[in-house]
Amino acid sequence: MSKINLGRVILGGLVAGLIVNLLEFVLHEKVIKADEMAAMTAIGKGGSTGQIWVWLVYGFAYGIVAVWIYAAIQPRFGAGAATAVRAAVVAWFLSTLLSGVALVNLGIYAANITVITALWGLVETVIAVVAGARLYRDA
């Protein structure tokens, strides 16, 4: 079994992260902006321009971790899009779905926002990891 090529994980992960960040911008600025602002106002929170840097870093870190998952499972499932989709679903489940359930459970987000963000997140993660995985090669 070969070692994980960390340089290629980072390269593919940055591409995946870029895709995630672009699609998250569309989601939060065009699709759910009004509902999200209402939810944040209801709990006494507002957005700030300083927060965008945290989300950008988060998106790139998410992409890197998701491509790392691909690299880790690739020896077992083989290289290719099907394995990238498996890795994407794992990353999505651990990040988007579980955090969405927590936000609904805490009463921070309404179920409708969570369903939209969860489904959007699944599609964006699959697209991002498939793209990032295309750049991955074992060491």
N, C-alpha and C positions, 0 to 999 in steps of 0.2 A: 504494500500500500504506500503510495507516494505521499509526501508531505504537502500540506496546503501552501499554495503560492500566495503569500500575504500581499505582495505587490499587486498581483492580479485581482485579489479580493478587493483591495482598496480602489483600484482602477474601475472595476466593474461596479463596486459599491457607490463610487462617486457618480457614475452614470445613472445608476438606479436612484440615488438620492436626488439628483437633478430632476429626474422624471417625477418622483414623489413630490418634490417642492413645487414644481410647475403645476401639477394636477391639484395639489392642496390649495394653491393660490386660486385656481379656478373655482374649486369647491367653496372655499370660505369667502371669496369676494363676489362670486356671481350666483352661486346656487343657494346657499343657506345663510347668507349674510344677515338678512333681517331677522330670521328666527334665532340665529346665534346671538345677535346683539340683544334681542329681547330676553333670552335666557340669562345672559350675563348681567343685564340690568336688573333682572328679578332677584339675583343673588347679591346685588350691590357691587358688582365687578365691572370694570371697563377695560378695553384694550389700550395698549400703548405702543408707540412705535418701537420702543426698546425690546418688546417681547418678540418681534419678528426675528431677531437674531437667534433667539433660543429655538424657535421653530425651524429655522433654516439649518442650524446645526443638528437638531433632532432628525430632520429629514435625511441629511447626509449620513448620520450615524445609523439610522434605520436601514438605509440602502446598503451600507457596508455590512451590517450584521446579517441582513437577509442574504446577501451574496456569500457571506461566510457560511451560512447554513447550507446554501447550495453546494459550496465546495466541500463541506463536511459530509453531506449525504451522497454526493456524486459517485464515490467509489462503490457504494452499495446499489444505487439505482441507475447508474450510467449517466453519461453526459447528455445534455439536450434539454429541450423545452419542457418535456414532461417532468423531469426532475426539478427544473426551475419553478414550475408551477407548484410542485410539492413544497419546496422551500418557501415559496411565497405564501402559501396557505399557512404554514407553521408560523412564519413571521407575523402575518396578519392576525392569526388567532391569539398569539401571545401579546401583541401590542394593541391593535385596533379593537378587536372584539371584546377582549377581557376588560380593557379600560372603558369601553362603551357601556358594558354591563355595570361597571362600578359607578360611572357617572349617572346613569339612570337610577340605580339603587340609592345613591346619595341625594337624589332629587335635583341634581345640577342641570341635567339635560332632559328634555322630553324624549319620549320613545321615538317620535317621528324623526327628530334630528339624528338620533343614534342609529336608526335603521338606515337613513340616507348615508351617513358618514361610514357606517360599517360596509355597506354594499359598494360605495364609491372606493373605499379603502381596499377592498378585496380586488376590485378590477385594477386599480392603480398599482397595487403591489405586484400583481401578476405581470402586468406590462413592464414594470420597472425591473423586476428580478429576471424575467426572460431576457430583457435587453442587457442587463448587467452580467448575466451568466454567459452570454455570447462572447464576452471579453475574457472570461476566466479560462486559464490553462493550468494544469498541475505543474508543480515545480520540477 
